[in-house]
Amino acid sequence: MRRAMYEAEVADEQRRRDPTVNKLQERVAELLGKEAGLFLPSGTMCNAISFRVHIDKAGDEVILHEAAHPIVAEAGGPAALSGAMIKPLAAAGGIFTAEQVEQAIRPIDRYMPRSRLLSVEQTTNMGGGRVWPQETLRAVVGVAKRHDMRAHMDGARLMNAVVASGVPAAQHAEGFDTAWVDFTKGLGAGVGACMAASSELIEQAWRFKQMWGGSFRQAGIVAAGCQYALDNNVERLAEDHANAKHLAEELANIPGVEIDPATVETNIVIFGVPDAKGLIAAVADDLELSSADGGRKVRAVTHMDVSRAEIDLAVQRISKVLR
C-alpha cells in the first residue's frame, strides 16, 4: 500500500484534476450503483455532508437507530451542522423494522418537525456488526420513499457486509440516495472514505466539502492507498470475521462474560461483564477495547493487524482480569 501511495500519479484534487482521486471516485460510484462519487477525509464527514444535503430545512428530522454513529460518535454534528432533529429507534442488533419506521414518521403538521431522512448502518456498529437482511433493507427504504423521504446508508463497514453475505455492494445500497464506504477500518488504509450519489447531490456535496475543510490538493497520495485496499483487502475481511467468531466462542467459556457467539456475523464482538470500565482500564496496556454502552458491555473489533494467536492471548488476559 505504501509503495502504491509513493508511486501515485497526482494533481490538484480541488480542481478535479487528480487522476488517482478521479479514478477512485468513479470506481466507488460504480461499486455502489450510483452516478458519481466524492472522496472525503473520513466516514464522519461522509455522514455529515450526506445529512446536510438531505436536511434542506433546519428542524427536519432523521430516523435512525438509537446507537447509530451520528448519535453516539459525531459530537452532535447532525444538530450543529445540519440543524437536524433526531428520532432514535430501539432495536436489537441495530436493525429496526419497516413497521418501526412507519410509526416514527410524523404526520404533516405545522407543530411537528418534518420526517425527512432515514439513515441505516450496514453493518451495524454498536449493534455488534450485524448484517441487515436484504428484505429488511428494501422494506425500510420502501416506507421512507412512500413518505417522500430521503434514505442514507452509513457504509463504514459495508464491505464486511458484502463479504459476509455474498451480496454485491450495489445491491446493499439500492434505493439509498447517498451511501459510502470507508477505507480506514477493515480495509486498512490510513486516510479516506468515499460517498456516492446522483450527480446532482454530489455537486451539492462538493460545496460542503469545501466549506468544511475536506478538500485536498495532491490527494492521489492517499487515494492510492484506498485503491490498493479495494484491490487487495476486501476478500481478506473473511479472516477478520472468522477471528471475531473465534474470540466470541472463547469469551463465552469465561465465567462472568455474557455473549452469544451466534450473534457475531462480521468483525465486531460485544460482550457483557460486571464492570466494563474496570476491565477496559485493567487491560489497557495490552488490549484496545472500548465501552459499548458506558456500563456493562465491552466492544472488541478484529482487523488485519490482529492475528489468531494474539486473540488467544487477549482471551487469556481478559480471563485473568475477570478472575
VMD Tcl script that draws the C-alpha trace (Angstrom):
set ca {
  {0.00 0.00 0.00}
  {2.78 2.45 0.85}
  {4.51 1.65 -2.43}
  {1.28 2.41 -4.31}
  {0.98 5.71 -2.46}
  {4.59 6.61 -3.22}
  {4.10 5.93 -6.92}
  {0.67 7.58 -7.25}
  {0.02 9.99 -10.09}
  {-1.27 13.23 -8.58}
  {-2.59 16.69 -9.40}
  {-4.91 19.28 -7.82}
  {-7.89 17.47 -6.33}
  {-9.80 20.71 -5.64}
  {-9.78 21.42 -9.37}
  {-10.84 17.80 -10.03}
  {-7.58 17.10 -11.87}
  {-6.07 14.41 -9.65}
  {-6.30 11.25 -11.80}
  {-5.96 8.84 -8.88}
  {-8.77 10.53 -6.94}
  {-10.97 10.70 -10.03}
  {-10.45 7.00 -10.71}
  {-11.32 6.11 -7.11}
  {-14.49 8.23 -7.19}
  {-15.62 6.61 -10.43}
  {-14.85 3.17 -9.06}
  {-16.82 3.70 -5.85}
  {-19.77 5.18 -7.75}
  {-19.87 2.06 -9.93}
  {-19.36 -0.19 -6.89}
  {-22.39 1.34 -5.16}
  {-24.53 1.68 -8.27}
  {-24.61 5.48 -8.25}
  {-23.85 8.18 -10.79}
  {-20.93 9.92 -9.07}
  {-18.57 9.75 -6.11}
  {-16.79 12.15 -3.79}
  {-13.55 11.36 -1.95}
  {-13.50 12.65 1.63}
  {-11.08 12.51 4.56}
  {-13.33 10.44 6.82}
  {-16.53 8.50 7.16}
  {-17.79 11.02 9.69}
  {-17.56 13.70 7.02}
  {-19.43 11.39 4.61}
  {-22.27 11.17 7.13}
  {-22.16 14.89 7.90}
  {-22.26 16.03 4.28}
  {-24.92 13.47 3.36}
  {-27.12 14.66 6.20}
  {-26.59 18.28 5.15}
  {-27.62 17.75 1.53}
  {-30.76 15.94 2.66}
  {-31.75 18.18 5.57}
  {-32.56 21.23 3.48}
  {-34.57 22.95 6.24}
  {-33.31 23.26 9.82}
  {-35.61 21.33 12.12}
  {-36.15 18.43 9.73}
  {-35.93 15.02 11.37}
  {-33.68 12.00 10.82}
  {-34.88 8.50 11.75}
  {-32.06 6.14 12.78}
  {-31.05 3.61 15.41}
  {-30.53 4.93 18.93}
  {-26.87 3.82 18.96}
  {-26.05 4.85 15.38}
  {-22.73 6.60 14.78}
  {-24.20 10.08 14.09}
  {-25.82 9.96 17.55}
  {-23.06 8.44 19.67}
  {-19.79 9.38 17.94}
  {-20.08 12.57 15.86}
  {-20.07 15.21 18.62}
  {-23.61 16.40 17.91}
  {-22.80 17.02 14.26}
  {-26.32 16.47 12.87}
  {-27.65 19.26 15.08}
  {-24.66 21.60 14.78}
  {-24.06 21.25 11.05}
  {-27.49 20.42 9.62}
  {-29.96 21.64 12.21}
  {-31.39 18.14 12.28}
  {-33.82 16.73 14.80}
  {-33.14 13.09 15.71}
  {-35.74 10.33 16.04}
  {-33.90 7.35 17.62}
  {-35.29 3.83 17.25}
  {-34.55 0.98 19.66}
  {-33.87 -2.40 18.07}
  {-31.80 -5.46 18.93}
  {-28.61 -5.68 16.91}
  {-29.16 -2.21 15.46}
  {-31.69 -3.49 12.90}
  {-35.12 -1.89 13.12}
  {-38.20 -2.81 11.11}
  {-40.34 -1.19 8.45}
  {-43.16 -1.05 10.99}
  {-40.97 0.96 13.37}
  {-40.11 3.41 10.60}
  {-43.77 3.74 9.69}
  {-44.69 4.51 13.29}
  {-41.83 7.02 13.65}
  {-42.79 9.13 10.64}
  {-44.54 12.31 11.70}
  {-47.88 13.39 10.29}
  {-47.71 16.58 8.26}
  {-48.43 19.17 10.93}
  {-47.10 22.67 11.48}
  {-46.45 21.81 15.13}
  {-44.09 18.93 14.32}
  {-40.73 18.50 12.61}
  {-40.80 17.15 9.08}
  {-39.70 13.50 8.73}
  {-37.01 13.96 6.07}
  {-34.31 11.30 6.21}
  {-33.91 7.61 7.05}
  {-30.36 6.53 7.96}
  {-29.16 2.91 8.14}
  {-25.78 1.45 9.19}
  {-24.55 -1.54 7.18}
  {-23.12 -3.32 9.14}
  {-24.45 -2.12 12.47}
  {-21.76 -0.69 14.72}
  {-22.88 -0.76 18.35}
  {-25.38 -3.39 17.27}
  {-22.45 -5.80 17.03}
  {-21.54 -5.88 13.35}
  {-24.86 -7.36 12.26}
  {-25.70 -7.50 8.56}
  {-29.06 -6.05 7.53}
  {-31.00 -8.69 5.56}
  {-31.86 -7.58 2.03}
  {-35.59 -7.90 2.57}
  {-35.39 -5.64 5.65}
  {-33.35 -3.04 3.80}
  {-35.86 -2.98 0.93}
  {-38.75 -2.73 3.38}
  {-37.43 0.23 5.40}
  {-36.39 2.11 2.26}
  {-39.80 1.42 0.76}
  {-41.53 3.03 3.73}
  {-39.28 6.09 3.50}
  {-39.92 6.53 -0.21}
  {-43.68 6.20 0.21}
  {-43.50 9.16 2.56}
  {-41.30 11.21 0.20}
  {-38.26 10.86 2.45}
  {-34.60 10.52 1.53}
  {-32.53 7.47 2.51}
  {-28.87 7.32 3.54}
  {-26.57 4.31 4.09}
  {-23.68 4.62 6.52}
  {-21.32 2.14 4.90}
  {-18.38 2.33 7.29}
  {-18.27 -1.49 7.19}
  {-20.26 -2.08 4.03}
  {-17.56 -4.31 2.56}
  {-17.78 -6.51 5.65}
  {-21.47 -6.96 4.84}
  {-20.59 -7.76 1.22}
  {-18.11 -10.47 2.22}
  {-20.34 -11.93 4.94}
  {-23.49 -12.02 2.80}
  {-22.11 -12.59 -0.68}
  {-24.37 -9.77 -1.89}
  {-22.75 -7.06 -4.09}
  {-22.32 -3.59 -2.60}
  {-24.63 -2.01 -5.18}
  {-27.45 -4.29 -4.10}
  {-26.99 -3.27 -0.46}
  {-27.05 0.40 -1.50}
  {-30.02 0.07 -3.84}
  {-32.70 2.65 -3.15}
  {-30.49 4.80 -0.92}
  {-29.94 8.36 -2.13}
  {-26.48 8.50 -0.57}
  {-24.11 5.75 0.51}
  {-20.41 5.49 1.29}
  {-17.55 3.14 2.03}
  {-14.68 3.62 4.45}
  {-11.12 2.56 3.67}
  {-9.61 3.06 7.12}
  {-11.28 0.26 9.04}
  {-11.01 -3.38 7.97}
  {-9.65 -2.36 4.56}
  {-6.53 -1.00 6.23}
  {-5.89 2.37 4.56}
  {-4.61 5.28 6.61}
  {-6.92 8.01 5.31}
  {-10.15 8.29 3.40}
  {-13.75 7.40 2.63}
  {-15.86 7.93 -0.47}
  {-19.55 8.74 -0.75}
  {-21.67 8.09 -3.85}
  {-24.97 9.53 -5.03}
  {-26.60 11.17 -8.01}
  {-24.54 13.72 -9.93}
  {-26.80 16.46 -8.60}
  {-26.30 15.50 -4.95}
  {-22.54 15.12 -5.41}
  {-22.39 18.66 -6.79}
  {-24.12 19.86 -3.64}
  {-21.77 17.74 -1.55}
  {-18.72 19.39 -3.16}
  {-19.81 22.74 -1.71}
  {-19.88 21.38 1.84}
  {-16.62 19.51 1.31}
  {-15.04 22.87 0.51}
  {-16.88 24.71 3.28}
  {-15.89 22.24 5.99}
  {-12.24 21.88 5.01}
  {-12.44 18.50 3.35}
  {-10.83 19.49 0.04}
  {-7.29 18.34 -0.71}
  {-4.54 19.20 -3.15}
  {-2.45 16.22 -4.31}
  {-4.85 13.75 -2.71}
  {-3.85 10.92 -5.03}
  {-1.21 10.06 -2.46}
  {-3.89 8.87 -0.04}
  {-6.43 7.82 -2.68}
  {-3.86 5.33 -3.99}
  {-3.90 3.62 -0.60}
  {-7.67 3.33 -0.88}
  {-7.37 1.85 -4.37}
  {-4.90 -0.68 -3.04}
  {-7.31 -1.54 -0.23}
  {-10.10 -2.29 -2.73}
  {-7.75 -4.37 -4.86}
  {-6.20 -6.41 -2.06}
  {-8.01 -6.21 1.26}
  {-11.67 -6.94 0.63}
  {-11.76 -10.74 0.48}
  {-9.42 -11.00 3.44}
  {-12.16 -9.48 5.62}
  {-13.38 -13.08 5.94}
  {-10.33 -13.73 8.13}
  {-11.43 -10.96 10.50}
  {-14.92 -12.47 10.64}
  {-13.52 -15.90 11.48}
  {-11.29 -14.38 14.15}
  {-14.22 -12.49 15.67}
  {-16.26 -15.68 15.83}
  {-13.33 -17.45 17.50}
  {-12.99 -14.61 20.00}
  {-16.69 -14.80 20.83}
  {-16.60 -18.56 21.30}
  {-13.60 -18.33 23.61}
  {-15.11 -15.47 25.61}
  {-18.28 -17.49 26.10}
  {-16.26 -20.00 28.11}
  {-15.12 -17.41 30.67}
  {-17.23 -17.14 33.85}
  {-18.79 -13.71 34.16}
  {-18.85 -12.98 30.41}
  {-22.21 -12.66 28.70}
  {-22.16 -13.30 24.96}
  {-23.96 -15.38 22.35}
  {-21.41 -16.32 19.66}
  {-24.25 -16.97 17.22}
  {-24.88 -13.22 17.02}
  {-21.36 -12.49 15.73}
  {-21.64 -12.13 11.95}
  {-18.67 -9.96 10.98}
  {-15.78 -8.34 12.86}
  {-17.40 -6.73 15.91}
  {-17.76 -8.56 19.21}
  {-19.79 -7.01 22.03}
  {-19.87 -8.83 25.35}
  {-21.17 -8.15 28.82}
  {-19.13 -8.16 32.03}
  {-19.94 -6.94 35.55}
  {-17.68 -3.87 35.21}
  {-16.83 -2.88 31.63}
  {-14.87 0.25 32.54}
  {-12.85 -1.67 35.10}
  {-11.94 -4.38 32.61}
  {-11.02 -1.88 29.89}
  {-8.78 0.02 32.28}
  {-7.15 -3.15 33.63}
  {-6.08 -4.40 30.19}
  {-5.32 -1.01 28.62}
  {-1.58 -1.68 28.37}
  {-2.17 -4.82 26.31}
  {-5.58 -4.55 24.60}
  {-7.54 -1.84 22.89}
  {-11.14 -2.32 23.99}
  {-13.95 0.21 24.26}
  {-17.21 0.52 26.14}
  {-20.29 -0.28 24.11}
  {-22.88 1.26 26.42}
  {-20.96 3.14 29.08}
  {-21.52 0.48 31.71}
  {-21.60 -3.29 31.35}
  {-20.73 -4.01 27.74}
  {-17.36 -4.14 26.02}
  {-16.68 -3.78 22.28}
  {-13.81 -5.55 20.54}
  {-13.05 -5.33 16.82}
  {-10.89 -7.68 14.79}
  {-8.80 -6.40 11.88}
  {-5.78 -7.20 9.75}
  {-3.29 -6.24 12.47}
  {-4.68 -8.80 14.93}
  {-3.67 -12.45 14.49}
  {-5.44 -15.55 15.80}
  {-2.57 -16.06 18.24}
  {-2.98 -12.52 19.57}
  {-6.69 -13.11 20.01}
  {-5.91 -16.14 22.15}
  {-3.56 -14.01 24.25}
  {-6.31 -11.39 24.61}
  {-8.73 -14.04 25.86}
  {-6.18 -15.19 28.44}
  {-5.64 -11.62 29.60}
  {-9.39 -10.93 29.92}
  {-9.93 -14.20 31.74}
  {-7.14 -13.45 34.21}
  {-8.52 -9.97 34.99}
  {-12.05 -11.25 35.49}
  {-10.83 -13.99 37.82}
}
mol new
graphics top color blue
foreach p $ca { graphics top sphere $p radius 0.5 }
foreach p [lrange $ca 0 end-1] q [lrange $ca 1 end] { graphics top cylinder $p $q radius 0.2 }
display resetview
